[in-house]
Amino acid sequence: MSLSEIRERIRKAEQAAGRVPGSARLIAVSKKQPAERVRHVLKEGHRLFGENRVQETAGKWPAWQEEFPGVELHLLGPLQTNKTRQAMGLFDAIHSVDRPKLARTLARLADELGHCPDLFVQVNTGEEPQKAGVPPADADAFIAEVRALDLPLVGLMCIPPADEEPSLHFALLRKIAERNGLQGLSMGMSHDFERAIAQGATHVRIGSAIFGPRETG
Ligand SMILES: *Cc1c(COP(=O)(O)O)cnc(C)c1O
């Protein structure tokens, strides 16, 4: 599907939900996509991209950022503590803050570097053992912990279980955000972004619907 078609679907979903046009930002998820597809979307003028891995991002984005000024990069995948410094140099936002050790490392480096990307706490709304994120029951305490470290926490992120109605998970994430006074909601992917927008998503993360299937491996 083309970028303009996705933009149109986002606009319609915002309208259907009675939301301000442009209030749901489109993160084009470029992980494991062939270079020519990503360049095509850059040439169309899109500037907000999501990646899953620090190493892959470091390998391909600096050159594109020289060629296409104004690119904003968001890290969506799990972050190992030993890659935090590198990630803070590459990304404008990190959506996968999910444990105290990572929060403490971010705080220490933010002090040292004098800047920090915008942060989202990932919540494992489906409580799936194989998935990253804090369990919903621990979210309030962890959010308080991140805030006590003076980190720029802007919102929450979730990836609903594949086999459940995502709207229930989006609604749960929104409830946790509301009671903690957080504005940002990173939720909704290729197959459910319209439902996420209906539930208040401020950032939808769309990969395959824009770029086509990913390269494997
Ligand atoms: C890969 C990925 C996406 C995009 O998934 P699509 O189904 O291709 O839209 C969104 N969010 C996260 C965290 C991802 O890892």
The ligand as a Gaussian input file, in Angstrom:
#p B3LYP/6-31G(d) Opt

LIG

0 1
 C        7.917000      -4.520000      13.429000
 C        7.206000      -3.685000      14.408000
 C        6.149000      -2.856000      14.007000
 C        5.597000      -2.812000      12.600000
 O        4.913000      -3.995000      12.308000
 P        4.019000      -4.151000      10.985000
 O        3.108000      -5.271000      11.289000
 O        4.979000      -4.447000       9.869000
 O        3.306000      -2.871000      10.771000
 C        5.573000      -2.053000      14.973000
 N        6.001000      -2.050000      16.249000
 C        7.010000      -2.838000      16.659000
 C        7.427000      -2.796000      18.087000
 C        7.619000      -3.680000      15.764000
 O        8.601000      -4.482000      16.198000

